[in-house]
């Protein structure tokens, strides 16, 4: 359950950081975790 394979993560899977649809105008760590995690289809 890492941000890099979450539906809301908007960065590339290889990026260390990327945008997230949950946290507007914020960068999140690709290896991060949060309670809103939803696995990409």
C-alpha positions, 0 to 999 in steps of 0.5 A: 500500500504505497502511494506509487500504486494508488489511484490518487497518485498523479506522479509517474511510478518511478518518481520519488515524489508526485502530486496526489488528488487527495492533497491539493497542491501537495507533493507526496512520497511515492513510498508514502502511505495514507488512509485514503489508499485505493489500489490502481486498477 
